Amino acid sequence: MNIYGIIAGVLGLGIFCYVSPRLKVLIAFFIMTGCFDLAPRLIINKDIWDVGAVLLFIAWLQLAFCKVETPTQTFSYVVLMRILIGWMFVCLLWSILIYDYPALDSLKASRQMIIGFLSFFVFLRLFSVDQGAFNFFLRSLYIITFLLLPVCIIQYIANRPLLFGLITDYGGVVRALPVFLPICLLHFWLITSKVLTSDRVAKHEMVYAAMVMGVTALTFTRGIYITVLCMLFVMLITLKTQKRLNIRTAIILLSTSVFCVALLLFGGWGGKVINRATSGIDILFSNPGTEQHDDMDTFGGRLALTQERFGLVVEHNPVLGYGFIHENNVPNAMRAKFKYGSVMYSEEYVEKYHRGAPYVLALHSADIGWADIVVNTGILGFSIFILMVASIVLNYYGHRTMIDPSAYHIRMAFFLQILALVLLMFNGSTFVVLVQIPAFMLAGYAYSSRLRDESSPVSLTTAIAT
């Protein structure tokens, strides 16, 4: 690093320390989340997530000395989260002291899960000490993603990557999975729930919702398609049972959606999306006969991988699993047992592959997070996580009459997005890496679930307007 980089870093840190806590936390969250695909993950061989984590810690130091203005009620899922975090620390210490893994490697392997879940308390603390921080966060994330959604669409039309992040090829077109898509879906649930209950919706919100649907379709990811459809179904059932659903609006919205899909299908504009969606339905109902190379069944392999990792954990240590073992420390004898997994693609292994060495499977996988949770924390940690999710569901449907009416839509949006992230654990590792995203969703849900008071969050439209 040259002298100019050092000077820029020092100046940037000085400015960061000077800004308000709400802006500190937003900047830290933005950087931890890969600058929303506006920057590469590695800069000067340093993961920018780590930079954001340091900034978040600085923000927490300031928040720790601030007076709480809006006390929040501690629900059972928050208690279970604390237990889960405590258990992860036990697994980390066990990894270093008992399993004798290299300390630095275990810290690297554990940091995103542990710090990610701990960030929940940073977000919740911010919302509690600064009454305007919650709406500020929603408004800021809405504006940032509103500007980035068109870029995702343009890069598909231009067939050229314009953002960083996960971008691959699918049948000759750009396939991108924006890291900020969970933020977009959060706002999508909020807007859709207001539409279905005939509440006021701004024109820019309708444009936003349309762009989210477009970008979601362009991910060409069957797991995301199924998750979105499931969450829409949960929303409809919830609104109906809570007597808030406007049937006429729902019928019009459903008819419009069917018309748009038919238009895409017969117009030839959405062939790849339709084919990808239908292949997902075929796989879901065990009908792989229509699959082609681009639409092969990877879900069965994910389930087999998870079953295999569960078996290895039960054989090794069912309570703690393998702990936070870094991929570099996995013994060859253990790796030889793997029948399923992702191929190792570090620089060292890529060089070996070029020399003709056989492909090597990794213990961890970005394709299904359930396997990683049981490997890192054992069956006990896995069970605590399941109990936490179940507690959130029970909390949502058990405390709805005690919630401030003005927080209804935003609370539902956070709840649905938490469920979506849990379901996407079958398609990724949402609660294993970049855990600050689900932590923000959990904090937003906890804040909007507090008992009635005069400082309840306003609607997203009002927040943006002000």
NUKOLVO-169020 format. One record per residue (C-alpha): x negated, y negated, z; residue number from 1. Coordinates in Angstrom, 1 decimal. Layout:
<nodes>
NODE     px     py     pz  nr
NODE      X      Y      Z NUM
...
</nodes>
This chain:
<nodes>
NODE     px     py     pz  nr
NODE    0.0    0.0    0.0   1
NODE   -1.5   -3.4   -1.0   2
NODE   -1.5   -6.6    1.0   3
NODE    1.5   -8.0   -0.8   4
NODE    3.6   -5.0    0.1   5
NODE    2.6   -5.3    3.8   6
NODE    3.5   -9.0    3.8   7
NODE    6.8   -8.4    2.1   8
NODE    7.6   -5.6    4.7   9
NODE    6.7   -7.9    7.6  10
NODE    8.8  -10.7    6.2  11
NODE   11.7   -8.4    5.5  12
NODE   11.6   -7.0    9.0  13
NODE   11.5  -10.5   10.5  14
NODE   14.6  -11.5    8.6  15
NODE   16.3   -8.3    9.5  16
NODE   15.7   -8.9   13.2  17
NODE   17.2  -12.4   12.9  18
NODE   20.5  -11.4   11.3  19
NODE   23.7  -10.5   13.2  20
NODE   24.2   -6.9   14.5  21
NODE   27.0   -6.2   12.0  22
NODE   24.7   -7.1    9.2  23
NODE   21.9   -5.1   10.7  24
NODE   24.0   -2.0   10.9  25
NODE   25.3   -2.5    7.3  26
NODE   21.8   -2.9    5.9  27
NODE   20.6    0.1    7.8  28
NODE   23.5    2.2    6.5  29
NODE   23.0    0.9    3.0  30
NODE   19.3    1.9    3.0  31
NODE   19.9    5.3    4.7  32
NODE   22.4    6.0    1.9  33
NODE   19.8    5.7   -0.8  34
NODE   20.8    2.0   -1.4  35
NODE   23.9    3.4   -3.0  36
NODE   21.9    4.9   -5.8  37
NODE   20.3    1.6   -6.6  38
NODE   16.8    2.8   -5.5  39
NODE   15.0    6.1   -5.8  40
NODE   15.0    8.3   -2.7  41
NODE   11.2    8.2   -2.4  42
NODE    9.3    4.9   -2.5  43
NODE    5.5    5.1   -2.1  44
NODE    6.1    8.8   -1.2  45
NODE    8.3    7.7    1.7  46
NODE   11.9    8.7    2.1  47
NODE   14.0    5.5    2.3  48
NODE   16.4    7.3    4.6  49
NODE   13.7    7.1    7.3  50
NODE   13.3    3.4    6.7  51
NODE   17.1    2.9    7.2  52
NODE   17.0    5.1   10.4  53
NODE   14.3    2.9   11.9  54
NODE   16.4   -0.2   11.1  55
NODE   19.5    1.4   12.6  56
NODE   17.5    2.1   15.8  57
NODE   16.5   -1.6   16.0  58
NODE   20.2   -2.5   15.6  59
NODE   21.2   -0.1   18.4  60
NODE   18.6   -1.7   20.7  61
NODE   20.4   -5.1   20.3  62
NODE   23.9   -3.5   20.5  63
NODE   23.0   -1.7   23.7  64
NODE   22.8   -5.1   25.5  65
NODE   25.9   -6.5   24.1  66
NODE   29.2   -6.7   26.0  67
NODE   32.0   -4.4   24.9  68
NODE   35.0   -6.5   23.8  69
NODE   37.2   -3.7   22.7  70
NODE   37.0   -0.6   24.8  71
NODE   37.7    2.7   23.1  72
NODE   39.3    5.8   24.5  73
NODE   37.1    8.9   24.6  74
NODE   38.9   11.7   22.9  75
NODE   38.0   15.4   23.0  76
NODE   36.3   15.4   19.6  77
NODE   33.9   12.8   20.9  78
NODE   33.1   14.9   23.9  79
NODE   32.5   17.9   21.6  80
NODE   30.3   15.8   19.4  81
NODE   28.2   14.9   22.4  82
NODE   28.0   18.6   23.2  83
NODE   27.0   19.4   19.6  84
NODE   24.2   16.7   19.7  85
NODE   23.0   18.1   23.0  86
NODE   22.9   21.6   21.6  87
NODE   20.9   20.4   18.5  88
NODE   18.3   18.9   20.9  89
NODE   18.1   22.3   22.6  90
NODE   17.6   24.0   19.2  91
NODE   14.9   21.5   18.4  92
NODE   13.0   22.0   21.7  93
NODE   13.5   25.8   21.3  94
NODE   12.0   25.6   17.8  95
NODE    8.9   23.8   19.0  96
NODE    8.3   25.4   22.4  97
NODE    9.6   29.0   21.9  98
NODE    9.6   29.7   18.2  99
NODE    6.3   27.7   18.0 100
NODE    7.1   25.9   14.7 101
NODE    4.9   22.9   14.0 102
NODE    6.4   20.0   15.9 103
NODE    6.3   17.5   13.0 104
NODE    7.9   19.9   10.6 105
NODE   10.7   20.7   13.0 106
NODE   11.3   17.0   13.6 107
NODE   11.5   16.4    9.8 108
NODE   14.0   19.3    9.5 109
NODE   16.2   18.1   12.3 110
NODE   16.2   14.3   11.8 111
NODE   19.1   13.9    9.4 112
NODE   21.5   16.0   11.4 113
NODE   20.5   14.7   14.9 114
NODE   20.1   11.0   14.0 115
NODE   23.0   11.2   11.6 116
NODE   25.4   12.4   14.4 117
NODE   23.9    9.9   16.8 118
NODE   24.7    7.1   14.4 119
NODE   28.4    7.7   15.2 120
NODE   27.8    6.0   18.6 121
NODE   26.0    3.1   16.9 122
NODE   28.9    2.4   14.6 123
NODE   31.4    2.8   17.4 124
NODE   29.4    0.5   19.7 125
NODE   29.3   -2.1   16.9 126
NODE   33.0   -2.0   16.4 127
NODE   33.6   -2.3   20.2 128
NODE   31.3   -5.2   20.8 129
NODE   32.2   -7.2   17.7 130
NODE   35.9   -7.3   16.9 131
NODE   35.4   -8.5   13.3 132
NODE   32.7   -5.9   12.5 133
NODE   35.2   -3.2   11.5 134
NODE   36.9   -5.2    8.9 135
NODE   33.5   -6.7    7.8 136
NODE   32.2   -3.2    7.2 137
NODE   35.3   -2.1    5.2 138
NODE   35.3   -5.3    3.1 139
NODE   31.6   -5.1    2.4 140
NODE   31.7   -1.5    1.4 141
NODE   34.7   -2.1   -0.8 142
NODE   33.0   -5.0   -2.6 143
NODE   29.8   -3.1   -3.1 144
NODE   31.4    0.0   -4.5 145
NODE   33.8   -2.1   -6.6 146
NODE   30.8   -3.4   -8.4 147
NODE   29.1    0.0   -8.7 148
NODE   32.0    2.0  -10.0 149
NODE   32.0    0.3  -13.5 150
NODE   28.3    1.1  -13.7 151
NODE   29.1    4.8  -13.2 152
NODE   31.6    4.7  -16.0 153
NODE   29.3    2.7  -18.3 154
NODE   26.4    5.2  -17.9 155
NODE   28.8    8.0  -18.9 156
NODE   29.9    6.1  -22.0 157
NODE   26.3    5.1  -22.9 158
NODE   25.2    8.7  -22.0 159
NODE   22.2    7.2  -20.3 160
NODE   21.4    7.1  -16.5 161
NODE   21.7    3.6  -15.1 162
NODE   21.6    4.6  -11.4 163
NODE   19.4    6.8   -9.3 164
NODE   20.8    9.7   -7.3 165
NODE   22.0   13.1   -8.5 166
NODE   22.4   12.8  -12.3 167
NODE   22.3   15.9  -14.5 168
NODE   23.5   17.0  -18.0 169
NODE   26.8   18.7  -18.6 170
NODE   27.5   19.8  -22.1 171
NODE   25.5   16.9  -23.6 172
NODE   26.9   14.2  -21.4 173
NODE   25.7   12.5  -18.2 174
NODE   27.1   14.1  -15.1 175
NODE   26.6   11.9  -12.0 176
NODE   27.6   12.5   -8.3 177
NODE   27.3    9.0   -6.8 178
NODE   26.2    9.1   -3.2 179
NODE   28.8    6.4   -2.4 180
NODE   31.7    8.5   -3.7 181
NODE   32.9    9.3   -0.1 182
NODE   33.2    5.6    0.5 183
NODE   35.2    5.2   -2.7 184
NODE   37.5    8.1   -1.7 185
NODE   38.1    6.5    1.7 186
NODE   39.5    3.4    0.0 187
NODE   41.4    5.6   -2.5 188
NODE   43.3    7.3    0.3 189
NODE   44.0    3.9    1.9 190
NODE   45.4    2.5   -1.3 191
NODE   47.3    5.6   -2.3 192
NODE   49.0    5.9    1.1 193
NODE   50.2    2.3    0.8 194
NODE   51.5    3.0   -2.6 195
NODE   53.4    6.0   -1.5 196
NODE   55.0    4.1    1.4 197
NODE   55.8    1.1   -0.8 198
NODE   53.6   -1.2    1.2 199
NODE   52.0   -4.2   -0.5 200
NODE   49.1   -3.3   -2.8 201
NODE   46.9   -5.9   -4.5 202
NODE   46.1   -5.7   -8.2 203
NODE   42.4   -5.3   -7.6 204
NODE   43.2   -2.3   -5.3 205
NODE   45.0   -0.6   -8.2 206
NODE   42.0   -1.3  -10.5 207
NODE   39.8    0.1   -7.8 208
NODE   41.9    3.3   -7.4 209
NODE   41.9    3.8  -11.2 210
NODE   38.1    3.5  -11.3 211
NODE   37.7    6.0   -8.4 212
NODE   39.9    8.5  -10.3 213
NODE   37.7    8.0  -13.4 214
NODE   34.4    8.4  -11.6 215
NODE   35.7   11.4   -9.7 216
NODE   36.7   13.0  -12.9 217
NODE   33.3   12.3  -14.4 218
NODE   31.5   14.2  -11.6 219
NODE   32.5   17.4  -13.5 220
NODE   32.5   19.0  -10.0 221
NODE   35.2   21.6   -9.4 222
NODE   34.8   21.4   -5.6 223
NODE   35.5   17.7   -5.7 224
NODE   38.5   18.2   -7.9 225
NODE   40.0   20.8   -5.6 226
NODE   39.2   18.7   -2.5 227
NODE   40.9   15.6   -3.9 228
NODE   44.0   17.6   -4.8 229
NODE   44.1   19.2   -1.4 230
NODE   43.9   15.9    0.4 231
NODE   46.6   14.4   -1.8 232
NODE   48.8   17.3   -0.9 233
NODE   48.0   16.8    2.8 234
NODE   48.8   13.1    2.5 235
NODE   52.2   13.9    0.8 236
NODE   53.2   16.4    3.5 237
NODE   52.0   14.1    6.3 238
NODE   53.9   11.1    5.0 239
NODE   57.0   13.3    4.4 240
NODE   57.0   14.8    7.9 241
NODE   56.4   11.4    9.5 242
NODE   59.3    9.9    7.4 243
NODE   57.2    7.3    5.6 244
NODE   57.1    8.8    2.1 245
NODE   59.0    6.9   -0.6 246
NODE   60.3    9.7   -2.7 247
NODE   61.1    7.6   -5.7 248
NODE   57.5    6.1   -5.7 249
NODE   56.0    9.6   -5.3 250
NODE   58.0   10.9   -8.3 251
NODE   57.0    7.9  -10.5 252
NODE   53.3    8.3   -9.4 253
NODE   53.4   12.1  -10.2 254
NODE   55.1   11.5  -13.5 255
NODE   52.5    8.9  -14.5 256
NODE   49.7   11.2  -13.5 257
NODE   51.1   14.1  -15.6 258
NODE   51.5   11.7  -18.5 259
NODE   47.9   10.5  -18.3 260
NODE   46.6   14.0  -18.1 261
NODE   48.6   15.0  -21.1 262
NODE   47.4   11.9  -23.0 263
NODE   43.8   12.8  -22.3 264
NODE   44.3   16.4  -23.3 265
NODE   46.1   15.8  -26.6 266
NODE   44.0   12.8  -27.4 267
NODE   40.8   14.8  -27.1 268
NODE   39.3   12.3  -24.6 269
NODE   39.2   14.4  -21.5 270
NODE   38.5   17.9  -22.8 271
NODE   35.4   18.4  -20.7 272
NODE   37.2   17.3  -17.5 273
NODE   40.2   19.4  -18.3 274
NODE   38.1   22.5  -19.1 275
NODE   36.1   22.0  -15.9 276
NODE   39.2   21.6  -13.8 277
NODE   40.9   24.7  -15.3 278
NODE   37.7   26.8  -14.8 279
NODE   37.8   25.8  -11.1 280
NODE   41.4   27.0  -10.9 281
NODE   40.4   30.3  -12.6 282
NODE   37.6   30.8  -10.1 283
NODE   39.9   29.9   -7.2 284
NODE   42.3   32.6   -8.2 285
NODE   39.7   35.1   -9.1 286
NODE   40.1   34.9  -12.9 287
NODE   36.6   34.4  -14.3 288
NODE   37.4   35.7  -17.7 289
NODE   37.6   32.3  -19.3 290
NODE   34.2   31.1  -18.0 291
NODE   31.5   29.8  -20.4 292
NODE   27.9   29.0  -19.6 293
NODE   28.6   25.5  -18.3 294
NODE   31.5   26.7  -16.2 295
NODE   30.0   29.8  -14.5 296
NODE   31.3   30.8  -11.1 297
NODE   28.8   29.5   -8.5 298
NODE   31.3   29.6   -5.7 299
NODE   31.0   33.4   -5.3 300
NODE   27.2   33.0   -5.0 301
NODE   27.7   30.3   -2.3 302
NODE   29.9   32.5   -0.2 303
NODE   27.5   35.4   -0.6 304
NODE   24.6   33.1    0.5 305
NODE   26.5   32.1    3.6 306
NODE   27.3   35.7    4.5 307
NODE   23.7   36.6    4.0 308
NODE   22.5   33.8    6.3 309
NODE   25.0   34.7    8.9 310
NODE   23.7   38.2    8.9 311
NODE   20.1   37.1    9.3 312
NODE   21.0   34.8   12.2 313
NODE   22.9   37.6   14.0 314
NODE   19.9   39.9   13.5 315
NODE   17.4   37.2   14.6 316
NODE   19.1   35.1   17.3 317
NODE   22.9   34.7   17.1 318
NODE   23.0   32.0   19.8 319
NODE   20.3   29.6   18.5 320
NODE   19.8   30.9   14.9 321
NODE   16.4   30.1   13.5 322
NODE   16.4   26.6   14.9 323
NODE   15.2   23.6   12.9 324
NODE   12.7   25.5   10.8 325
NODE   11.1   23.6    7.9 326
NODE   11.1   25.3    4.6 327
NODE    7.3   25.3    4.6 328
NODE    7.3   27.4    7.7 329
NODE    9.6   30.2    6.5 330
NODE    7.6   33.5    6.7 331
NODE    7.1   35.4    3.4 332
NODE    8.4   38.5    5.0 333
NODE   11.7   36.7    5.9 334
NODE   11.9   35.1    2.5 335
NODE   11.6   38.5    0.8 336
NODE   15.0   39.5    2.4 337
NODE   16.8   36.8    0.5 338
NODE   19.1   37.9   -2.3 339
NODE   20.9   34.5   -2.6 340
NODE   19.7   31.0   -2.4 341
NODE   18.4   27.9   -4.2 342
NODE   15.1   28.0   -6.0 343
NODE   12.2   26.2   -4.3 344
NODE   11.3   23.2   -6.4 345
NODE    8.6   21.4   -4.4 346
NODE    5.5   20.3   -6.4 347
NODE    3.5   23.3   -5.0 348
NODE    6.0   25.8   -6.2 349
NODE    6.6   24.2   -9.5 350
NODE    2.9   24.4  -10.2 351
NODE    3.0   28.1   -9.3 352
NODE    5.9   28.7  -11.6 353
NODE    3.9   27.1  -14.4 354
NODE    1.2   29.6  -13.8 355
NODE    3.7   32.4  -14.2 356
NODE    4.6   33.1  -10.5 357
NODE    8.1   34.5   -9.8 358
NODE   10.8   32.1   -8.5 359
NODE   11.0   31.8   -4.8 360
NODE   14.4   31.3   -2.9 361
NODE   14.8   28.8   -0.1 362
NODE   16.2   29.5    3.3 363
NODE   18.3   26.3    3.2 364
NODE   20.7   25.3    0.4 365
NODE   22.2   22.1   -0.6 366
NODE   25.0   24.0   -2.3 367
NODE   26.9   25.1    0.9 368
NODE   26.4   23.4    4.3 369
NODE   28.0   26.1    6.4 370
NODE   24.9   28.3    5.9 371
NODE   22.5   25.6    7.0 372
NODE   24.5   24.8   10.2 373
NODE   24.4   28.4   11.3 374
NODE   20.7   28.7   10.4 375
NODE   19.8   25.5   12.3 376
NODE   22.1   25.8   15.4 377
NODE   23.2   29.4   15.5 378
NODE   26.7   30.7   15.9 379
NODE   27.2   28.6   19.0 380
NODE   26.5   25.4   17.2 381
NODE   28.7   26.5   14.3 382
NODE   31.5   27.2   16.8 383
NODE   31.2   23.8   18.5 384
NODE   31.4   22.1   15.1 385
NODE   34.5   24.0   14.2 386
NODE   36.1   23.1   17.5 387
NODE   35.2   19.4   16.9 388
NODE   37.0   19.5   13.5 389
NODE   40.0   21.3   15.0 390
NODE   40.1   18.7   17.8 391
NODE   40.2   15.8   15.2 392
NODE   43.2   17.5   13.5 393
NODE   45.0   18.0   16.8 394
NODE   44.2   14.4   17.8 395
NODE   45.6   13.0   14.5 396
NODE   48.9   14.8   14.6 397
NODE   49.2   14.6   18.4 398
NODE   48.7   10.9   19.0 399
NODE   50.4    9.2   16.0 400
NODE   53.1    7.6   18.1 401
NODE   50.6    5.8   20.3 402
NODE   48.7    4.1   17.4 403
NODE   49.1    0.5   16.5 404
NODE   51.4    0.5   13.4 405
NODE   49.1   -1.9   11.5 406
NODE   46.3    0.8   11.7 407
NODE   48.5    3.6   10.2 408
NODE   47.0    3.6    6.7 409
NODE   43.4    3.1    7.6 410
NODE   43.6    5.8   10.3 411
NODE   45.1    8.2    7.7 412
NODE   42.4    7.3    5.2 413
NODE   39.6    8.0    7.6 414
NODE   41.2   11.3    8.7 415
NODE   41.7   12.5    5.1 416
NODE   38.1   11.6    4.2 417
NODE   36.8   13.5    7.3 418
NODE   38.8   16.6    6.1 419
NODE   37.5   16.1    2.6 420
NODE   33.9   16.1    3.8 421
NODE   34.5   19.2    5.8 422
NODE   36.1   20.9    2.8 423
NODE   33.1   19.8    0.6 424
NODE   30.8   21.8    2.9 425
NODE   31.7   24.6    0.6 426
NODE   30.3   22.6   -2.3 427
NODE   27.4   20.7   -0.6 428
NODE   25.9   19.8    2.7 429
NODE   27.8   16.8    3.8 430
NODE   27.3   17.4    7.6 431
NODE   23.7   18.4    7.2 432
NODE   22.0   15.7    5.1 433
NODE   23.1   12.0    4.9 434
NODE   25.1   12.7    8.0 435
NODE   25.5    8.9    8.6 436
NODE   28.3    9.0    6.0 437
NODE   30.6   11.4    8.0 438
NODE   29.4    9.7   11.2 439
NODE   30.8    6.4    9.9 440
NODE   34.1    8.1    8.9 441
NODE   34.3    9.6   12.4 442
NODE   33.6    6.2   14.0 443
NODE   36.1    4.5   11.9 444
NODE   38.7    7.1   12.8 445
NODE   37.9    6.8   16.5 446
NODE   38.1    3.1   16.4 447
NODE   41.4    3.0   14.5 448
NODE   42.8    5.7   16.8 449
NODE   42.6    3.6   20.0 450
NODE   45.7    2.6   21.9 451
NODE   47.8   -0.4   20.9 452
NODE   46.3   -3.8   21.5 453
NODE   46.1   -7.2   19.9 454
NODE   42.9   -6.7   18.0 455
NODE   43.9   -3.8   15.8 456
NODE   42.4   -3.6   12.3 457
NODE   44.3   -5.4    9.6 458
NODE   45.0   -3.9    6.2 459
NODE   42.2   -3.7    3.7 460
NODE   43.9   -6.2    1.4 461
NODE   44.1   -8.8    4.2 462
NODE   40.5   -8.1    5.2 463
NODE   39.3   -8.8    1.7 464
NODE   41.4  -11.9    1.3 465
NODE   40.0  -13.4    4.5 466
</nodes>
